[in-house]
């Protein structure tokens, strides 16, 4: 019965959502989204949307961190829904093994010998160009020996992920954690 209900929910959701899976205008290379025609829950297009993503990593280092791409998806889908990009403020707080995702290519290749380049750098740089804050947990970075010299230039080091998350929430950013 549970499986039948799940299947019905997925089918209904599939019917409600367009099959158009496409790029957005804010960061076209990343963050593909589906078009949802006439959603019942209205997206406010004139409100300020401030989001902080709590990013860690527990999957293949040869693949881009899908959680980082969530920021591009957020920006793209809301812009397509009519939200002015000036009304969106996004921050990423990376900690744990996600600190490796900000390493410049040579240092990423040292850490992960099966790779030639950090698959996250193009996205991190594209996000930073659009004003997304990329914040690294200083505690995780120190533990994993990730220094400012090894990290991509748009990255800001915080005392800790906890510090950054609390301060951003004090600035009215809404926490999204996976």
Contact map, one row per residue, 1 for C-alpha under 8 A:
1111100000000000000000000000000000000000000000000000000000000000000000000000000000000000000000000000000000000000000000000000000000000000000000000000000000000000000000000000000000
1111110000000000000000000000000000000000000000000000000000000000000000000000000000000000000000000000000000000000000000000000000000000000000000000000000000000000000000000000000000
1111111000000000000000000000000000000000000000000000000000000000000000000000000000000000000000000000000000000000000000000000000000000000000000000000000000000000000000000000000000
1111111100000000000000000000000000000000000000000000000000000000000000000000000000000000000000000000000000000000000000000000000000000000000000000000000000000000000000000000000000
1111111110000000000000000000000000000000000000000000000000000000000000000000000000000000000000000000000000000000000000000000000000000000000000000000000000000000000000000000000000
0111111111000000000000000000000000000000000000000000000000000000000000000000000000000000000000000000000000000000000000000000000000000000000000000000000000000000000000000000000000
0011111111100000000000000000000000000000000000000000000000000000000000000000000000000000000000000000000000000000000000000000000000000000000000000000000000000000000000000000000000
0001111111110000000000000000000000000000000000000000000000000000000000000000000000000000000000000000000000000000000000000000000000000000000000000000000000000000000000000000000000
0000111111111000000000000000000000000000000000000000000000000000000000000000000000000000000000000000000000000000000000000000000000000000000000000000000000000000000000000000000000
0000011111111100000000000000000000000000000000000000000000000000000000000000000000000000000000000000000000000000000000000000000000000000000000000000000000000000000000000000000000
0000001111111110000000000000000000000000000000000000000000000000000000000000000000000000000000000000000000000000000000000000000000000000000000000000000000000000000000000000000000
0000000111111111000000000000000000000000000000000000000000000000000000000000000000000000000000000000000000000000000000000000000000000000000000000000000000000000000000000000000000
0000000011111111100000000000000000000000000000000000000000000000000000000000000000000000000000000000000000000000000000000000000000000000000000000000000000000000000000000000000000
0000000001111111111000000000000000000000000000000000000000000000000000000000000000000000000000000000000000000000000000000000000000000000000000000000000000000000000000000000000000
0000000000111111110000000000000000000000000000000000000000000000000000000000000000000000000000000000000000000000000000000000000000000000000000000000000000000000000000000000000000
0000000000011111110000000000000000011000000000000000000000000000000000000000000000000000000000000000000000000000000000000000000000000000000000000000000000000000000000000000000000
0000000000001111111000000000000001111000000000000000000000000000000000000000000000000000000000000000000000000000000000000000000000000000000000000000000000000000000000000000000000
0000000000000111111110000000000001111000000000000000000000000000000000000000000000000000000000000000000000000000000000000000000000000000000000000000000000000000000000000000000000
0000000000000100111110000000000001100000000000000000000000000000000000000000000000000000000000000000000000000000000000000000000000000000000000000000000000000000000000000000000000
0000000000000000011111000000000001100000000000000000000000000000000000000000000000000000000000000000000000000000000000000000000000000000000000000000000000000000000000000000000000
0000000000000000011111100000000111100000000000000000000000000000000000000000000000000000000000000000000000000000000000000000000000000000000000000000000000000000000000000000000000
0000000000000000000111110000000111000000000000000000000000000000000000000000000000000000000000000000000000000000000000000000000000000000000000000000000000000000000000000000000000
0000000000000000000011111011111110000000000000000000000000000000000000000001000000000000000000000000000000000000000000000000000000000000000000000000000000000000000000000000000000
0000000000000000000001111111011110000000000000000000000000000000000000001001101100000000000000000000000000000000000000000000000000000000000000000000000000000000000000000000000000
0000000000000000000000111111000000000000000000000000000000000000000000000001001100000000000000000000000000000000000000000000000000000000000000000000000000000000000000000000000000
0000000000000000000000011111000000000000000000000000000000000000000000010011001000001000000000000000000000000000000000000000000001000000000000000000000000000000000000000000000000
0000000000000000000000111111111000000000000000000000000000000000000000010011000000000000000000000000000000000000000000000000011000000000000000000000000000000000000000000000000000
0000000000000000000000111111111100000000000000000000000000000000000000000001000000000000000000000000000000000000000000000000000000000000000000000000000000000000000000000000000000
0000000000000000000000100011111000000000000000000000000000000000000000000000000000000000000000000000000000000000000000000000000000000000000000000000000000000000000000000000000000
0000000000000000000000110011111100000000000000000000000000000000000010011000000000000000000000000000000000000000000000000010000000000000000000000000000000000000000000000000000000
0000000000000000000000110011111110000000000000000000000000000000000011111101000000000000000000000000000000000000000000000000000000000000000000000000000000000000000000000000000000
0000000000000000000011110001011111000000000000000000000000000000000000001001000000000000000000000000000000000000000000000000000000000000000000000000000000000000000000000000000000
0000000000000000000011110000001111100000000000000000000000000000000000001001100000000000000000000000000000000000000000000000000000000000000000000000000000000000000000000000000000
0000000000000000111111000000000111110000000000000000000000000000000000000000100000000000000000000000000000000000000000000000000000000000000000000000000000000000000000000000000000
0000000000000000111110000000000011111000000000000000000000000000000000000000000000000000000000000000000000000000000000000000000000000000000000000000000000000000000000000000000000
0000000000000001110000000000000001111110000000000000000000000000000000000000000000000000000000000000000000000000000000000000000000000000000000000000000000000000000000000000000000
0000000000000001110000000000000000111110000000000000000000000000000000000000000000000000000000000000000000000000000000000000000000000000000000000000000000000000000000000000000000
0000000000000000000000000000000000011111000000000000000000000000000000000000000000000000000000000000000000000000000000000000000000000000000000000000000000000000000000000000000000
0000000000000000000000000000000000011111110000000000000000000000000000000000000000000000000000000000000000000000000000000000000000000000000000000000000000000000000000000000000000
0000000000000000000000000000000000000111110000000000000000000000000000000000000000000000000000000000000000000000000000000000000000000000000000000000000000000000000000000000000000
0000000000000000000000000000000000000011111000000000000000000000000000000000000000000000000000000000000000000000000000000000000000000000000000000000000000000000000000000000000000
0000000000000000000000000000000000000011111100000000000000000000000000000000000000000000000000000000000000000000000000000000000000000000000000000000000000000000000000000000000000
0000000000000000000000000000000000000000111110000000000000000000000000000000000010000000000000000000000000000000000000000000000000000000000000000000000000000000000000000000000000
0000000000000000000000000000000000000000011111100000000000000000000000000000000000100000000000000000000000000000000000000000000000000000000000000000000000000000000000000000000000
0000000000000000000000000000000000000000001111100000000000000000000000000000000011110000000000000000000000000000000000000000000000000000000000000000000000000000000000000000000000
0000000000000000000000000000000000000000000111110000000000000000000000000000000000110010000000000000000000000000000000000000000000000000000000000000000000000000000000000000000000
0000000000000000000000000000000000000000000111111000000000000000000000000000000000000010000000000000000000000000000000000000000000000000000000000000000000000000000000000000000000
0000000000000000000000000000000000000000000001111100000000000000000000000000000000000011100000000000000000000000000000000000000000000000000000000000000000000000000000000000000000
0000000000000000000000000000000000000000000000111110000000000000000000000000000000000011100000000000000000000000000000000000000000000000000000000000000000000000000000000000100000
0000000000000000000000000000000000000000000000011111000000000000000000000000000000000001110000000000000000000000000000000000000000000000000000000000000000000000000000000001110000
0000000000000000000000000000000000000000000000001111100000000000000000000000000000000001111000000000000000000000000000000000000000000000000000000000000000000000000000000000111100
0000000000000000000000000000000000000000000000000111110000000000000000000000000000000000011110000000000000000000000000000000000000000000000000000000000000000000000010011000111100
0000000000000000000000000000000000000000000000000011111000000000000000100000000000000000011110000000000000000000000000000000000000000000000000000000000000000000000000000000001110
0000000000000000000000000000000000000000000000000001111100000000000000000000000000000000000111100000000000000000000000000000000000000000000000000000000000000000000010000000001111
0000000000000000000000000000000000000000000000000000111110000000001100000000000000000000000111100100000000000000000000000000000000000000000000000000000000000000000000000000000011
0000000000000000000000000000000000000000000000000000011111000000001000000000000000000000000001111100000000000000000000000000000000000000000000000000000000000000000000000000000000
0000000000000000000000000000000000000000000000000000001111100000100000000000000000000000000000011100000000000000000000000000000000000000000000000000000000000000000000000000000000
0000000000000000000000000000000000000000000000000000000111110000000000000000000000000000000000001000000000000000000000000000000000000000000000000000000000000000000000000000000000
0000000000000000000000000000000000000000000000000000000011111010100000000000000000000000000000000000000000000000000000000000000000000000000000000000000000000000000000000000000000
0000000000000000000000000000000000000000000000000000000001111110000000000000000000000000000000000000000000000000000000000000000000000000000000000000000000000000000000000000000000
0000000000000000000000000000000000000000000000000000000000111111100000000000000000000000000000000000000000000001000000000000000000000000000000000000000000000000000000000000000000
0000000000000000000000000000000000000000000000000000000000011111000000000000000000000000000000000000000000000001011001100000000000000000000000000000000000000000000000000000000000
0000000000000000000000000000000000000000000000000000000000111111100000000000000000000000000000000000000000000000000000100000000000000000000000000000000000000000000000000000000000
0000000000000000000000000000000000000000000000000000000000001111110000000000000000000000000000000000000000000000000000110000000000000000000000000000000000000000000000000000000000
0000000000000000000000000000000000000000000000000000000010101011111110000000000000000000000000000100100000000000000000010000000000000000000000000000000000000000000000000000000000
0000000000000000000000000000000000000000000000000000000000000001111111000000000000000000000000000000000000000000000000000000000000000000000000000000000000000000000000000000000000
0000000000000000000000000000000000000000000000000000001100000000111111100000000000000000000000000000000000000000000000000000000000000000000000000000000000000000000000000000000001
0000000000000000000000000000000000000000000000000000001000000000111111110000000000000000000100000000000000000000000000000011000000000000000000000000000000000000000000000000000000
0000000000000000000000000000011000000000000000000000000000000000111111111000000000000000000000000000000000000000000000000010000000000000000000000000000000000000000000000000000000
0000000000000000000000000000001000000000000000000000000000000000011111111100000000000000000000000000000000000000000000000000000000000000000000000000000000000000000000000000000000
0000000000000000000000000000001000000000000000000000100000000000001111111110000000000000010100000000000000000000000000000000001000000000000000000000000000000000000000000000000000
0000000000000000000000000110011000000000000000000000000000000000000111111111000000000000000000000000000000000000000000000000001000000000000000000000000000000000000000000000000000
0000000000000000000000010000011110000000000000000000000000000000000011111111100000000000000000000000000000000000000000000000000000000000000000000000000000000000000000000000000000
0000000000000000000000000000001000000000000000000000000000000000000001111111110000000000000000000000000000000000000000000000000000000000000000000000000000000000000000000000000000
0000000000000000000000000110000000000000000000000000000000000000000000111111111000001001000000000000000000000000000000000000000000000000000000000000000000000000000000000000000000
0000000000000000000000111111001110000000000000000000000000000000000000011111111100000000000000000000000000000000000000000000000000000000000000000000000000000000000000000000000000
0000000000000000000000010000000011000000000000000000000000000000000000001111111110000000000000000000000000000000000000000000000000000000000000000000000000000000000000000000000000
0000000000000000000000000000000000000000000000000000000000000000000000000111111111100000000000000000000000000000000000000000000000000000000000000000000000000000000000000000000000
0000000000000000000000011100000000000000000000000000000000000000000000000011111111111000000000000000000000000000000000000000000000000000000000000000000000000000000000000000000000
0000000000000000000000011000000000000000000000000000000000000000000000000001111111100000000000000000000000000000000000000000000000000000000000000000000000000000000000000000000000
0000000000000000000000000000000000000000001010000000000000000000000000000000111111100000000000000000000000000000000000000000000000000000000000000000000000000000000000000000000000
0000000000000000000000000000000000000000000010000000000000000000000000000000011111110000000000000000000000000000000000000000000000000000000000000000000000000000000000000000000000
0000000000000000000000000000000000000000000111000000000000000000000000000000011111111011000000000000000000000000000000000000000000000000000000000000000000000000000000000000000000
0000000000000000000000000000000000000000000011000000000000000000000000000000001001111111000000000000000000000000000000000000000000000000000000000000000000000000000000000000000000
0000000000000000000000000100000000000000000000000000000000000000000000000010001000111111000000000000000000000000000000000000000000000000000000000000000000000000000000000000000000
0000000000000000000000000000000000000000000000000000000000000000000000000000000000011111100000000000000000000000000000000000000000000000000000000000000000000000000000000000000000
0000000000000000000000000000000000000000000001111000000000000000000000000000000000111111100000000000000000000000000000000000000000000000000000000000000000000000000000000000000000
0000000000000000000000000000000000000000000000011110000000000000000000000010000000111111110000000000000000000000000000000000000000000000000000000000000000000000000000000000000000
0000000000000000000000000000000000000000000000011110000000000000000000000000000000000111111000000000000000000000000000000000000000110000000000000000000000000000000000000000000000
0000000000000000000000000000000000000000000000000111100000000000000000100000000000000001111100000000000000000000000000000000000000111000000000000000000000000000000000000000000000
0000000000000000000000000000000000000000000000000011100000000000000000000000000000000000111110000000000000000000000000000000000000011110000000000000000000000000000000000000000000
0000000000000000000000000000000000000000000000000001111000000000000100100000000000000000011111000000000000000000000000000000000000011110000000000000000000000000000000000000000000
0000000000000000000000000000000000000000000000000001111000000000000000000000000000000000001111100000000000000000000000000000000000000111100000000000000000000000100110000000000000
0000000000000000000000000000000000000000000000000000011100000000000000000000000000000000000111110110000000000000000000000000000000000111100000000000000000000000100000000000000000
0000000000000000000000000000000000000000000000000000011100000000000000000000000000000000000011111110000000000000000000000000000000000001100110000000000000000000100000000000000000
0000000000000000000000000000000000000000000000000000000110000000000000000000000000000000000001111110000000000000000000000000000000000000100100000000000000000000000000000000000000
0000000000000000000000000000000000000000000000000000000111000000000000000000000000000000000000111111100000000000000000000000000000000000000100000000000000000000000000000000000000
0000000000000000000000000000000000000000000000000000001110000000100000000000000000000000000001111111110000000000000000000000000000000000000000000000000000000000000000000000000000
0000000000000000000000000000000000000000000000000000000000000000000000000000000000000000000001111111111000000000000000000000000000000001100110010100000000000000000000000000000000
0000000000000000000000000000000000000000000000000000000000000000000000000000000000000000000000001111111000010000000000000000000000000000000000000100000000000000000000000000000000
0000000000000000000000000000000000000000000000000000000000000000100000000000000000000000000000001111111000010000000001011000000000000000000000000000000000000000000000000000000000
0000000000000000000000000000000000000000000000000000000000000000000000000000000000000000000000000111111100000000000001011001000000000000000000000000001100100000000000000000000000
0000000000000000000000000000000000000000000000000000000000000000000000000000000000000000000000000011111111110000000001001000000000000000000000000100011100000000000000000000000000
0000000000000000000000000000000000000000000000000000000000000000000000000000000000000000000000000000011111110000000001001000000000000000000000000000011100000000000000000000000000
0000000000000000000000000000000000000000000000000000000000000000000000000000000000000000000000000000001111111000000111001000000000000000000000000000000000000000000000000000000000
0000000000000000000000000000000000000000000000000000000000000000000000000000000000000000000000000000001111111100000110000000000000000000000000000000000000000000000000000000000000
0000000000000000000000000000000000000000000000000000000000000000000000000000000000000000000000000000001111111110000000000000000000000000000000000000010000000000000000000000000000
0000000000000000000000000000000000000000000000000000000000000000000000000000000000000000000000000001101111111111001111000000000000000000000000000000000000000000000000000000000000
0000000000000000000000000000000000000000000000000000000000000000000000000000000000000000000000000000000011111111111111000000000000000000000000000000000000000000000000000000000000
0000000000000000000000000000000000000000000000000000000000000000000000000000000000000000000000000000000001111111100000000000000000000000000000000000000000000000000000000000000000
0000000000000000000000000000000000000000000000000000000000000000000000000000000000000000000000000000000000111111100000000000000000000000000000000000000000000000000000000000000000
0000000000000000000000000000000000000000000000000000000000001100000000000000000000000000000000000000000000011111111000000000000000000000000000000000000000000000000000000000000000
0000000000000000000000000000000000000000000000000000000000000000000000000000000000000000000000000000000000001111111100000000000000000000000000000000000000000000000000000000000000
0000000000000000000000000000000000000000000000000000000000000100000000000000000000000000000000000000000000001001111100000000000000000000000000000000000000000000000000000000000000
0000000000000000000000000000000000000000000000000000000000000100000000000000000000000000000000000000000000011001111111000000000000000000000000000000000000000000000000000000000000
0000000000000000000000000000000000000000000000000000000000000000000000000000000000000000000000000000000011011000111111000000000000000000000000000000000000000000000000000000000000
0000000000000000000000000000000000000000000000000000000000000000000000000000000000000000000000000000000011011000001111100000000000000000000000000000000000000000000000000000000000
0000000000000000000000000000000000000000000000000000000000000100000000000000000000000000000000000000111110011000001111111000000000000000000000000000000000000000000000000000000000
0000000000000000000000000000000000000000000000000000000000000111000000000000000000000000000000000000000000000000000011111100000000000000000000000000000000000000000000000000000000
0000000000000000000000000000000000000000000000000000000000000001100000000000000000000000000000000000110000000000000001111111000000000000000000000000000000000000000000000000000000
0000000000000000000000000000000000000000000000000000000000000000000000000000000000000000000000000000111110000000000001111111100000000000000000000000000100000000000000000000000000
0000000000000000000000000000000000000000000000000000000000000000000000000000000000000000000000000000000000000000000000111111110000000000000000000000000000000000000000000000000000
0000000000000000000000000000010000000000000000000000000000000000000110000000000000000000000000000000000000000000000000011111111000000000000000000000000000000000000000000000000000
0000000000000000000000000000000000000000000000000000000000000000000100000000000000000000000000000000010000000000000000011111111100000100000000000000000001000000000000000000000000
0000000000000000000000000000000000000000000000000000000000000000000000000000000000000000000000000000000000000000000000001111111110000000000000000000000001000000000000000000000000
0000000000000000000000000010000000000000000000000000000000000000000000000000000000000000000000000000000000000000000000000111111111000000000000000000000000000000000000000000000000
0000000000000000000000000010000000000000000000000000000000000000000000110000000000000000000000000000000000000000000000000011111111111000000000000000000000000000000000000000000000
0000000000000000000000000000000000000000000000000000000000000000000000000000000000000000000000000000000000000000000000000001111111111100000000000000000001000000000000000000000000
0000000000000000000000000000000000000000000000000000000000000000000000000000000000000000000000000000000000000000000000000000111111110000000000000000000000000000000000000000000000
0000000000000000000000000100000000000000000000000000000000000000000000000000000000000000000000000000000000000000000000000000011111110000000000000000000000000000000000000000000000
0000000000000000000000000000000000000000000000000000000000000000000000000000000000000000110000000000000000000000000000000000001111111000000000000000000000000000000000000000000000
0000000000000000000000000000000000000000000000000000000000000000000000000000000000000000111100000000000000000000000000000000001111111100000000000000000000000000000000000000000000
0000000000000000000000000000000000000000000000000000000000000000000000000000000000000000011100000000000000000000000000000000001100111110000000000000000001110000000000000000000000
0000000000000000000000000000000000000000000000000000000000000000000000000000000000000000001111000000000000000000000000000001000100011111000000000000000001110000000000000000000000
0000000000000000000000000000000000000000000000000000000000000000000000000000000000000000001111000000000000000000000000000000000000001111100000000000000000111100000100000000000000
0000000000000000000000000000000000000000000000000000000000000000000000000000000000000000000011100010000000000000000000000000000000000111110110000000000000111101100000000000000000
0000000000000000000000000000000000000000000000000000000000000000000000000000000000000000000011110010000000000000000000000000000000000011111110000000000000001111110100000000000000
0000000000000000000000000000000000000000000000000000000000000000000000000000000000000000000000000000000000000000000000000000000000000001111111000000000000001111100000000000000000
0000000000000000000000000000000000000000000000000000000000000000000000000000000000000000000000000000000000000000000000000000000000000000111111100000000000000011100000000000000000
0000000000000000000000000000000000000000000000000000000000000000000000000000000000000000000000111010000000000000000000000000000000000001111111110000000000000001000000000000000000
0000000000000000000000000000000000000000000000000000000000000000000000000000000000000000000000100010000000000000000000000000000000000001111111111110000000000000000000000000000000
0000000000000000000000000000000000000000000000000000000000000000000000000000000000000000000000000000000000000000000000000000000000000000011111111110000000000000000000000000000000
0000000000000000000000000000000000000000000000000000000000000000000000000000000000000000000000000000000000000000000000000000000000000000001111111100000000000000000000000000000000
0000000000000000000000000000000000000000000000000000000000000000000000000000000000000000000000000010000000000000000000000000000000000000000111111100000000000000000000000000000000
0000000000000000000000000000000000000000000000000000000000000000000000000000000000000000000000000000000000000000000000000000000000000000000011111110000000000000000000000000000000
0000000000000000000000000000000000000000000000000000000000000000000000000000000000000000000000000011001000000000000000000000000000000000000011111111011000000000000000000000000000
0000000000000000000000000000000000000000000000000000000000000000000000000000000000000000000000000000000000000000000000000000000000000000000011001111111000000000000000000000000000
0000000000000000000000000000000000000000000000000000000000000000000000000000000000000000000000000000000000000000000000000000000000000000000000000111111110001000000000000000000000
0000000000000000000000000000000000000000000000000000000000000000000000000000000000000000000000000000000000000000000000000000000000000000000000000011111000000000000000000000000000
0000000000000000000000000000000000000000000000000000000000000000000000000000000000000000000000000000001100100000000000000000000000000000000000000111111100000000000000000000000000
0000000000000000000000000000000000000000000000000000000000000000000000000000000000000000000000000000011100000000000000000000000000000000000000000111111110100000000000000000000000
0000000000000000000000000000000000000000000000000000000000000000000000000000000000000000000000000000011100000000000000001000000000000000000000000001011111100000000000000000000000
0000000000000000000000000000000000000000000000000000000000000000000000000000000000000000000000000000000000000000000000000000000000000000000000000001001111100000000000000000000000
0000000000000000000000000000000000000000000000000000000000000000000000000000000000000000000000000000000000000000000000000001100100001100000000000000000111110000000000000000000000
0000000000000000000000000000000000000000000000000000000000000000000000000000000000000000000000000000010000000000000000000000000000001111000000000000001111111000000000000000000000
0000000000000000000000000000000000000000000000000000000000000000000000000000000000000000000000000000000000000000000000000000000000001111000000000000000001111100000000000000000000
0000000000000000000000000000000000000000000000000000000000000000000000000000000000000000000000000000000000000000000000000000000000000011110000000001000000111110000000000000000000
0000000000000000000000000000000000000000000000000000000000000000000000000000000000000000000000000000000000000000000000000000000000000011110000000000000000011111101100000000000000
0000000000000000000000000000000000000000000000000000000000000000000000000000000000000000000000000000000000000000000000000000000000000000111000000000000000001111101100000000000000
0000000000000000000000000000000000000000000000000000000000000000000000000000000000000000000000000000000000000000000000000000000000000001111100000000000000000111111100000000000000
0000000000000000000000000000000000000000000000000000000000000000000000000000000000000000000011100000000000000000000000000000000000000001111000000000000000000111111110000000000000
0000000000000000000000000000000000000000000000000000000000000000000000000000000000000000000000000000000000000000000000000000000000000000100000000000000000000001111111000000000000
0000000000000000000000000000000000000000000000000000000000000000000000000000000000000000000000000000000000000000000000000000000000000000000000000000000000000111111111100000000000
0000000000000000000000000000000000000000000000000000000000000000000000000000000000000000000010000000000000000000000000000000000000000010100000000000000000000111111111110000000000
0000000000000000000000000000000000000000000000000001010000000000000000000000000000000000000010000000000000000000000000000000000000000000000000000000000000000000111111111000001000
0000000000000000000000000000000000000000000000000000000000000000000000000000000000000000000000000000000000000000000000000000000000000000000000000000000000000000011111111100000000
0000000000000000000000000000000000000000000000000000000000000000000000000000000000000000000000000000000000000000000000000000000000000000000000000000000000000000001111111110000000
0000000000000000000000000000000000000000000000000001000000000000000000000000000000000000000000000000000000000000000000000000000000000000000000000000000000000000000111111111100000
0000000000000000000000000000000000000000000000000001000000000000000000000000000000000000000000000000000000000000000000000000000000000000000000000000000000000000000011111111111000
0000000000000000000000000000000000000000000000000000000000000000000000000000000000000000000000000000000000000000000000000000000000000000000000000000000000000000000001111111100000
0000000000000000000000000000000000000000000000000000000000000000000000000000000000000000000000000000000000000000000000000000000000000000000000000000000000000000000000111111100000
0000000000000000000000000000000000000000000000000100000000000000000000000000000000000000000000000000000000000000000000000000000000000000000000000000000000000000000000011111110000
0000000000000000000000000000000000000000000000001111000000000000000000000000000000000000000000000000000000000000000000000000000000000000000000000000000000000000000000011111111000
0000000000000000000000000000000000000000000000000111000000000000000000000000000000000000000000000000000000000000000000000000000000000000000000000000000000000000000000001001111100
0000000000000000000000000000000000000000000000000011110000000000000000000000000000000000000000000000000000000000000000000000000000000000000000000000000000000000000010001000111110
0000000000000000000000000000000000000000000000000011110000000000000000000000000000000000000000000000000000000000000000000000000000000000000000000000000000000000000000000000011111
0000000000000000000000000000000000000000000000000000111000000000000000000000000000000000000000000000000000000000000000000000000000000000000000000000000000000000000000000000001111
0000000000000000000000000000000000000000000000000000011000000000001000000000000000000000000000000000000000000000000000000000000000000000000000000000000000000000000000000000000111
